[in-house]
Amino acid sequence: MMSNFRCAGALLAVVALPALSAEPTVSSWPDPIAAPAEPMPLTAQSLLTDVVRAGERYVAVGARGAVLVSADGKNWHQASVPTRMTFTAVTAIDAQVWAVGHEGVIAHSADAGEHWELQRKDPWQPAPESATRDPQQGGPLLGVLFTDIRHGYAVGAYSVALKTEDGGATWTPMTIAKPASDASDETKPADKNAKGGKGDHADTFSKEELTLGQESTPHLNAIARTGSGALFVVGERGSTFHSRDAGATWQRAQLPYDGSMFGVIGYDGDRVLTFGLRGHVYESSDLGAHWTQVATNTELSLMGGSALPDGGAAIAGVNGIVLLRAKGGEPFKNAVDAAAGTIAHVLPFGDAGALLVAGENGIGVFEPK
């Protein structure tokens, strides 16, 4: 039996066939980067990837350029946005809001999410046959952080990293991870003709070839700032990076776990908490020099989280899993928001311990028992 995806694709192909005509046809399909997001009545129940407090309002972002704004966290309306690219993350300093997403898009709002301008885009372009395509071009930005209304950072796929000192009017590249040409020997693929490699035995692999080394330019998934002012970035295969000079230089360190981390929370001093694949959570009090694994009692991947007072945390992820600890040093307690589906981000909401959740089923409020 044909799958639903294949059925849908076949149907779209039939519908899209042009009528026979002697006149050439011109495509009316809009460029999603430059086309405004379409107003959708069910946006609040559609895929949303992040939510933030912006002054006295809440702003949520998601698929196809969706931006929702709310004064109370319960009643939402869709804002007018000049792009249909999917947003992956959002951050705010008071009423100043920045959202990042696919095709290197960065959008800015100066009025808590009501009106937006496009500050940056970097769409994929086919490279000439003689040229090597830049893998960062067209890749999604996955994390964004502003430390004040002028200084901000964005990170994403293939170790793309950007910095602004003028509120996003201009963005300049940062080198966080070394490019492949500068990678150390242990990050490069093994020589197939070296001793222990495949050589002439094309049907077998050596132990060295089956070992995953450090990725020289890993995807960078999230960025946070600690109380000491340090910047901390987490990415795939357990890679972490930190900077004590506002992003001018970066140092790399490896987690004890080689899986990808999808989020990081910065606390006072040099304390960071990172979380990700298969329910793994690690905490460090010295900016990643030493790590302690934190028990979660789950193997569900964790996608987003927020700090709570006194070193507490709320972390959420796949299948509506929600992890809560009231303060630092306490164990996490597990809960489930069954209606949420996969949760992309959680935000403290109100004074009674409720959480604002954004995910595959939209935006909602979760009240742990």
C-alpha positions in Angstrom: 0.0 0.0 0.0 1.3 3.5 -0.9 2.1 5.6 2.2 0.2 8.7 3.0 3.2 10.8 2.1 3.5 9.2 -1.3 -0.2 9.5 -1.9 -0.1 13.2 -1.0 2.9 13.7 -3.2 1.2 12.0 -6.2 -1.9 14.1 -5.7 0.1 17.3 -5.6 1.9 16.3 -8.7 -1.3 15.8 -10.6 -2.8 19.0 -9.4 0.3 20.9 -10.3 0.4 19.8 -13.9 0.0 22.9 -16.2 -2.6 22.9 -18.9 -1.3 22.4 -22.4 -0.6 25.8 -24.0 1.5 27.3 -26.7 2.3 30.2 -24.4 5.2 29.8 -21.9 4.0 29.7 -18.3 5.5 31.8 -15.5 5.5 30.3 -12.1 3.5 32.2 -9.5 5.0 30.3 -6.6 6.2 32.9 -4.1 9.7 32.9 -2.7 9.1 31.9 0.9 11.9 34.1 2.2 10.4 37.3 0.7 6.7 36.3 1.0 4.8 37.4 4.1 3.6 34.6 6.5 0.0 33.6 5.7 -2.6 34.3 8.4 -3.8 30.9 9.7 -6.7 30.5 12.0 -5.1 27.5 13.8 -1.6 28.8 14.2 -1.9 28.5 18.0 -2.4 24.7 17.5 0.3 24.3 14.9 4.1 23.5 15.2 5.8 26.1 17.4 9.4 25.9 18.2 10.1 28.5 21.0 8.4 31.0 23.3 9.8 34.0 25.2 8.7 36.8 27.6 9.1 40.1 25.8 8.4 43.0 28.2 4.8 42.6 29.3 3.9 40.2 26.5 4.7 36.6 25.3 6.0 35.8 21.8 6.0 32.4 20.3 7.5 31.4 16.9 7.3 28.4 14.6 6.7 26.9 11.2 6.1 28.9 8.0 7.0 32.2 9.6 4.4 31.9 12.4 4.7 34.5 15.2 2.1 34.6 17.9 1.7 37.4 20.5 -0.2 37.3 23.8 -0.7 39.7 26.7 -1.8 36.9 29.1 -0.2 33.7 27.8 -3.7 32.3 27.0 -5.2 34.4 24.3 -3.0 34.6 21.2 -3.1 36.5 17.9 -0.9 36.1 14.9 1.5 38.9 14.0 2.4 40.1 10.5 5.8 38.8 9.5 7.6 39.5 6.2 8.8 35.9 5.6 7.4 32.3 5.5 10.7 30.7 6.6 10.3 28.5 9.7 11.7 30.1 12.9 13.6 27.8 15.2 14.4 30.1 18.2 13.5 33.5 19.7 15.0 35.8 22.3 14.1 39.2 23.8 15.4 42.1 25.7 12.4 43.9 27.1 10.2 44.7 24.0 13.1 44.1 21.5 12.7 40.6 20.0 14.8 38.6 17.6 13.9 35.3 15.9 16.2 33.1 13.8 15.4 30.2 11.4 15.8 28.4 8.2 17.9 29.8 5.3 19.9 31.9 7.8 16.9 34.2 8.4 17.0 36.7 11.3 14.0 38.9 12.0 13.5 41.7 14.5 10.6 43.3 16.3 10.9 46.6 18.2 7.4 46.3 19.7 7.2 43.0 21.5 6.4 41.0 18.4 3.6 43.0 16.8 5.7 44.2 13.7 8.7 42.7 12.2 11.6 43.4 9.8 14.0 41.0 8.1 17.5 41.7 9.2 19.4 38.9 7.5 18.9 36.0 5.0 21.4 33.6 3.4 19.4 31.4 1.0 21.0 28.4 -0.7 22.4 29.2 -4.1 23.6 26.6 -6.6 27.4 26.8 -6.9 29.2 26.7 -10.3 30.6 23.2 -11.2 34.1 24.4 -10.6 33.4 25.8 -7.1 32.9 24.0 -3.8 29.6 24.9 -2.1 29.7 26.5 1.3 27.8 24.1 3.5 26.8 26.9 5.9 24.9 28.7 3.1 21.2 28.1 3.3 21.6 26.2 6.6 19.2 26.9 9.5 20.1 29.0 12.5 19.2 27.1 15.6 20.0 29.4 18.6 20.0 33.1 19.4 21.0 35.2 22.4 21.1 38.9 23.1 23.0 40.2 26.2 21.6 43.8 25.6 19.7 45.5 22.9 22.9 45.9 20.8 25.0 42.8 21.4 23.7 39.5 20.1 24.8 36.0 18.9 23.3 33.4 16.6 24.5 29.8 16.0 23.4 27.0 13.7 24.1 24.2 11.3 27.6 23.4 10.2 29.1 25.5 13.0 27.7 28.8 11.6 28.1 31.5 14.2 27.3 35.2 13.9 27.7 38.3 16.1 26.1 41.7 16.0 27.0 44.9 17.9 24.3 47.1 16.5 21.1 45.3 17.4 21.2 43.1 14.3 21.5 45.7 11.6 24.7 44.0 10.6 25.9 40.4 11.4 29.5 39.3 11.2 30.8 35.7 11.3 32.6 34.2 14.3 34.8 31.1 14.2 33.7 28.9 17.0 34.8 25.5 15.6 37.7 24.9 13.3 36.9 24.2 9.7 37.6 20.8 8.4 40.9 21.8 6.8 42.2 22.9 10.2 40.9 19.9 12.2 43.3 17.8 14.1 44.2 14.3 12.9 41.8 12.6 15.3 38.9 14.5 13.8 39.8 13.5 10.2 38.6 10.3 8.5 41.0 7.4 8.8 43.3 6.7 5.8 41.8 3.7 4.1 45.2 2.5 2.8 46.9 2.8 6.2 47.6 -0.2 8.4 44.3 -1.3 10.1 42.2 0.4 7.4 40.1 -1.3 4.7 42.8 -1.3 2.1 41.9 -3.9 -0.5 39.3 -5.5 1.8 36.4 -3.3 0.7 33.8 -5.5 2.5 35.2 -4.9 6.1 35.8 -1.9 8.4 38.5 -1.5 11.0 37.7 -0.6 14.6 39.2 2.8 14.0 36.8 3.4 11.0 33.8 2.4 13.1 34.7 4.9 15.8 33.0 8.3 15.5 35.6 11.0 16.1 34.9 14.6 17.0 33.0 16.5 14.2 35.3 19.3 13.1 32.3 21.6 12.3 29.4 20.3 14.4 25.9 21.7 14.3 25.6 24.3 17.0 22.2 23.9 18.7 22.0 26.4 21.5 23.8 29.3 23.2 23.5 30.7 26.7 25.2 33.2 29.0 26.4 32.5 32.6 26.3 34.9 35.5 30.0 35.5 35.1 29.4 36.8 31.6 30.8 33.8 29.7 29.1 32.5 26.6 28.4 28.7 26.3 27.4 26.8 23.1 26.4 23.2 22.8 26.1 21.0 19.7 26.2 17.6 18.2 28.4 14.7 19.4 28.9 16.1 22.8 30.7 19.2 21.6 30.8 22.3 23.7 32.4 25.7 23.3 32.8 28.7 25.7 34.1 32.2 25.4 35.1 34.7 28.2 35.7 37.6 25.9 32.3 38.2 24.3 32.9 35.8 21.4 36.3 37.0 20.3 37.9 33.6 21.1 36.4 30.2 21.9 37.6 27.1 23.6 36.3 23.6 22.8 35.6 20.9 25.3 33.9 17.5 25.1 31.1 16.2 27.3 31.5 12.7 28.8 28.6 11.7 26.5 29.1 11.7 22.8 25.4 12.4 21.9 24.0 15.7 20.8 22.9 18.3 23.3 19.9 20.4 22.2 19.8 23.0 25.0 21.8 24.8 27.6 20.9 26.9 30.7 23.3 29.4 32.2 23.3 30.1 36.0 25.2 32.2 38.5 29.0 32.1 38.2 30.3 29.6 35.7 27.4 27.1 36.3 25.8 25.5 33.2 23.2 22.8 32.7 23.0 21.1 29.3 20.5 18.5 28.1 19.7 16.5 24.9 19.6 13.1 23.3 18.1 10.2 25.2 17.3 12.1 28.3 20.9 13.0 29.1 21.5 16.0 31.4 24.9 17.2 32.6 25.9 20.0 34.9 29.1 21.9 35.4 30.2 24.6 37.9 33.4 25.5 36.1 32.2 26.2 32.5 32.6 22.7 31.3 36.0 21.8 32.8 34.3 19.1 34.9 30.8 17.6 34.4 28.4 15.7 36.6 25.6 13.6 35.1 22.2 14.4 36.5 19.7 11.5 36.8 16.5 12.0 34.8 14.9 8.5 34.8 14.0 8.9 31.1 15.5 8.0 27.8 13.3 10.5 25.9 15.2 13.3 24.2 15.0 16.7 25.8 14.6 19.7 23.5 14.1 22.9 25.5 14.3 24.3 29.0 14.4 27.3 31.3 16.0 28.3 34.6 13.9 28.5 37.7 14.9 30.4 40.9 17.7 29.0 43.2 19.2 26.9 40.5 16.0 25.1 39.6 15.1 24.0 36.1 12.2 23.0 33.8 13.2 20.9 30.9 10.9 19.2 28.3 11.0 17.1 25.2 9.7 14.1 23.3 6.2 12.7 24.1 5.4 15.5 26.4 8.0 14.7 29.0 8.6 17.5 31.5 11.4 17.4 34.1 11.3 19.8 37.1 13.6 20.5 40.0 12.7 23.2 42.5 16.3 24.3 43.1 19.9 23.3 42.4 21.1 20.0 43.8 17.6 18.5 44.1 16.6 15.5 41.9 14.4 16.0 38.9 10.8 14.9 39.1 9.1 13.7 36.0 5.7 14.7 34.6 3.9 14.3 31.3 1.9 16.8 29.3 0.1 14.3 27.1 -1.7 16.9 25.0 1.5 18.7 24.0 3.1 16.1 21.9 6.8 16.8 21.5 7.7 20.0 23.5 10.2 22.3 22.0 10.4 24.8 24.8 9.0 25.5 28.3 8.8 28.9 30.1 7.8 29.6 33.7 4.3 31.0 33.8 2.7 32.7 36.8 3.5 32.2 40.4 1.9 28.8 41.0 4.5 26.6 39.2 2.7 26.5 35.8 4.6 26.3 32.6 4.0 27.8 29.1 4.8 25.0 26.6 5.4 25.3 22.9 5.7 22.3 20.6 4.2 20.2 17.8 0.7 20.8 19.0 1.0 24.5 19.5 1.0 26.7 22.6 -0.5 25.8 26.0 -0.3 26.0 29.7 0.9 23.0 31.8 0.2 22.8 35.5 2.3 20.0 37.1 0.4 18.1 39.9 
